[in-house]
Amino acid sequence: MDPAQGEQDKYDRLLAYVWTADGALTNQSTVEHGHGQGTGYGKDYAMSSTFEAASEQAKAEGLGLWAGQKYRRRSQSALRRSSFSS
């Protein structure tokens, strides 16, 4: 837990740093791959500079959330017209 943030965020989600058995920080990996972003809701926290750098790198590489049009949401009518629907 990070004392600067408390145990839960404003949406009642648990806030924790999670390491794998080999010592990798999963939170950082998630941000590095563009699958999330670190936010302190205006407060600094222990890993803020690490997560900010990881997020900027993911944005620069167009990964995950930052992939732009590659992952845009399609309308229901477009989904019905696509070859992927049955």
C-alpha positions as CSV (number, residue, x, y, z in Angstrom):
1,M,0.0,0.0,0.0
2,D,1.0,3.6,-0.6
3,P,0.5,5.8,2.5
4,A,0.0,8.8,0.2
5,Q,-3.1,7.3,-1.4
6,G,-4.7,5.1,1.3
7,E,-6.1,1.6,0.7
8,Q,-8.9,2.5,-1.8
9,D,-9.4,5.1,-4.4
10,K,-12.5,7.3,-4.8
11,Y,-14.3,4.4,-6.6
12,D,-13.6,2.0,-3.7
13,R,-11.0,0.0,-5.8
14,L,-8.2,-1.5,-3.8
15,L,-4.9,0.3,-4.3
16,A,-1.8,-1.9,-4.0
17,Y,1.5,-2.5,-5.6
18,V,1.8,-6.1,-6.8
19,W,5.1,-7.9,-7.5
20,T,5.5,-11.3,-9.1
21,A,7.7,-14.0,-7.6
22,D,10.6,-12.9,-9.8
23,G,10.3,-9.3,-8.5
24,A,8.5,-7.7,-11.5
25,L,6.1,-4.9,-10.6
26,T,2.8,-5.9,-12.3
27,N,1.4,-2.4,-12.0
28,Q,4.3,-1.0,-14.0
29,S,4.1,-3.7,-16.6
30,T,0.4,-2.9,-17.1
31,V,1.2,0.8,-17.7
32,E,4.2,0.0,-19.9
33,H,2.0,-2.1,-22.2
34,G,-0.7,0.7,-22.4
35,H,-3.3,-1.3,-20.5
36,G,-3.7,1.3,-17.8
37,Q,-2.3,4.5,-16.4
38,G,-1.1,5.6,-13.0
39,T,-3.0,8.4,-11.4
40,G,-2.8,9.8,-8.0
41,Y,-5.9,12.0,-8.4
42,G,-3.7,15.0,-8.0
43,K,-1.5,13.6,-5.3
44,D,2.1,12.3,-5.6
45,Y,2.6,8.7,-4.7
46,A,5.6,6.5,-4.4
47,M,5.7,5.2,-8.0
48,S,4.3,8.3,-9.7
49,S,7.4,9.2,-11.7
50,T,7.9,5.6,-12.7
51,F,4.3,5.2,-13.9
52,E,4.3,8.6,-15.6
53,A,7.4,7.6,-17.6
54,A,5.9,4.2,-18.5
55,S,2.7,5.8,-19.6
56,E,4.5,8.4,-21.8
57,Q,6.5,5.6,-23.4
58,A,3.3,3.5,-24.1
59,K,1.7,6.6,-25.6
60,A,4.7,7.3,-27.8
61,E,4.7,3.7,-29.1
62,G,0.9,3.7,-29.6
63,L,0.3,0.7,-27.3
64,G,-2.9,-0.5,-25.7
65,L,-5.2,2.4,-24.8
66,W,-3.0,4.7,-26.9
67,A,-3.4,2.6,-30.1
68,G,-5.7,5.2,-31.6
69,Q,-8.1,4.0,-34.3
70,K,-6.9,0.4,-34.2
71,Y,-9.1,-0.2,-31.1
72,R,-11.9,2.3,-31.7
73,R,-15.3,1.3,-30.5
74,R,-17.7,0.3,-33.3
75,S,-21.4,1.0,-33.3
76,Q,-23.9,-1.8,-32.9
77,S,-25.0,-1.4,-36.6
78,A,-21.4,-1.7,-37.8
79,L,-21.0,-4.9,-35.7
80,R,-24.2,-6.4,-37.2
81,R,-22.8,-5.7,-40.7
82,S,-19.3,-7.1,-40.0
83,S,-18.3,-10.6,-41.0
84,F,-17.5,-11.4,-37.4
85,S,-21.1,-11.4,-36.2
86,S,-23.3,-14.4,-36.8
